Amino acid sequence: MNRREFLKASAAACVYPLLGGCEQTDRWEKAAYIKAKASRVAILAAERYGNGLRETLIRGIRLFRLDLAGKRVVLKPNLVEFDPKGVINTNPAMIEAAIDSFKSLGAREVVVAEGPGHRRDNEYLLGASGLYDVIREHRVRYVDLNTDDVRLTKLKSSFTNLTQLYLPQTLYDADLLVSMPKLKTHHWAGVTLSLKNMFGVVPGSVYGWPKNALHWAGINGSIVDINSSLPIPRFAIVDGIVGMEGNGPLQGQEKKSGVVVLGDDLVAVDATAARLMTIEPRQVRYLAAAGEFLGNIGYEQIEQIGENLQRHQQDFRVIEEFAHLKKLI
Amino acid sequence: MLEESVNLLSNNQNPDGGWGAVAGKRSNTEATALALLALNSLAGGSDGSVVQRAKRWLIDNQNPDGSWPLSGATKGPSWCTALAIIALSELTDQKDRFVKAGNWALEQEGSKPGILANLIRALSFQKKAVRLNEDLIGWSWTPNTFSWVEPTSYFLLALKKIRSYLPAKTFHERVEQGELLIYDRMCDNGGWNYGNAAVYGETLWPYPDVTAIALIALQDRRDRKENQLSIRVLIEMLQNTDSGLALGWSLVCLSLYGQDDSALKKRLEQRFAKTKFLGETKALALGILAVGNGMRYFRI
């Protein structure tokens, strides 16, 4: 360990108790979380956003035998910002395919909901991203989670000093929440996948744009506390057809990966997606913490039920501050 | 457009007199303040009882300390207080309320990163990720967090509108800091986004709605080169931005800066015909304020 690494580790040691790293069992209600011994994650090949994506998603969702009949499904894509030259957001074709898939698998209603993290202008974001046309064509509701009615929710873990958060009523009214992130690196958190995507459910009208109160409380701890406390079953569909490397989530470079990752254990999905980026999930602080109680992070505990992981693995660049994510444990 | 949007807005009023972000949502202070301004701006053009009930909602929902909450569901003060001040500031019979709120606002300060955070950054040799002056204090979205451009702009505008009722020394100190903060956060080529001009050396782009709001708050500094640059950037951005929110705030802004806005008004009407601004209360209200005579409420 060189001097720089030693000082970084020392600084982390000062801060980690604030994020929750010492008395692990005191950080969450132990009885509330019984982690499965193993989780299943599907990596499906998808080269492009056009024809066939709906069939791919239906095949993938069926692998998990979700009970969707008569259920209200909320799709939560990543629509944090828009840049005509960038690949920031979950592609609208992926959202369209998910709407179609869940409807055809028996869902009573599919709702698209997002609380964009930077912009307040929904009409602009929906129009510029192409999502407005999808929503209109498929006659689905779009809910702005930033300004939705809210309900005070007690947090079930304490990786930050937050004890409760206002969460959107739309989550309470749904039967299944589907996190639909883009496969991206992230300049504050290392990677942004299905767990980090849940920042978007926290209402901006209460916590601001960006969701600064969460950054103030600690980004890693906030991701864990939100995901430990959401009042609804979850599923994840990661848009990895085209991802982003480098200075994500906004200013990174496009990285074609040609995969969709699905699963009902979001920790395992994110660990797998990280491995697809040749990033060690245990080096991602919030993933390491979530892997303690929310889901499985270990390669041996995750059964790959789709494509071979190694075959689709790509070397996603990270910014210098996250170079350690590339060190395998 | 005016008649249809006024009808839409009036019909979306909740039984309690307020408005939610869209029809059917719980009343909140931001939506109600902007809707009240919009309907009040129409001389004889709106139902008086709708306006009276909106005023009543704001009056009934003021906190004892003078602030307003976001809505009935959230406890405590919020950034929406600035919009409530603006909405009530023209009503002389509400002077006690907006002055109390103004004094409350003067006491609110965005936080700075603590000593521990700075120490860790220094020890870990981390590059400073963002390029902004963390010592400048404006207003935050939520208490005890960092200052950002939009809430600081709302509070600057609100306080400037009622300045004659506020203690002069504190007013000048806070306004000076707030203005410095907004200029510090300006994007490299003018205009503003939520409040970061660059991250890890890569520049970020401005947003038309926030740029317009910041320029409205800085209208008494219109001759500064930053304002002039940002007006030009705003006009450029509007060539590629169609939304009720962006066009509404921009029309108010450009009118205050004496710019020709007739073509934009036409685009706003076309946009309304196409999307009805997604039924969002604040966009509907801003549309009415922009095509009607509402910009006077934002004049300092």
Interface residues (C-beta under 8 A of the other chain):
Chain A: R4 L7 K8 S10 A11 A12 C14 V15 D83 H118 R119 R120 D121 N122 E123 Y124 L126 G127 Y132 Y142 D144 T147 D148 D149 V150 R151 L152 Y166 H187 W188 G204 S205 V206 Y207 G208 W209 P210 N212 A213 W216 N247 L250 Q251 I319 E320 E321
Chain B: G20 A21 V22 K25 R26 N28 E30 L70 S71 A73 T74 S78 W79 S111 L116 L119 I120 L123 S124 F125 Q126 K127 A129 S140 W141 T142 N144 T145 F146 W148 E150 P151 N193 Y194 V199 Y200 E202 L204 W205 Y207 D209 T241 D242 S243 G244 L245 A246 T275 F277 L278 E280 A283
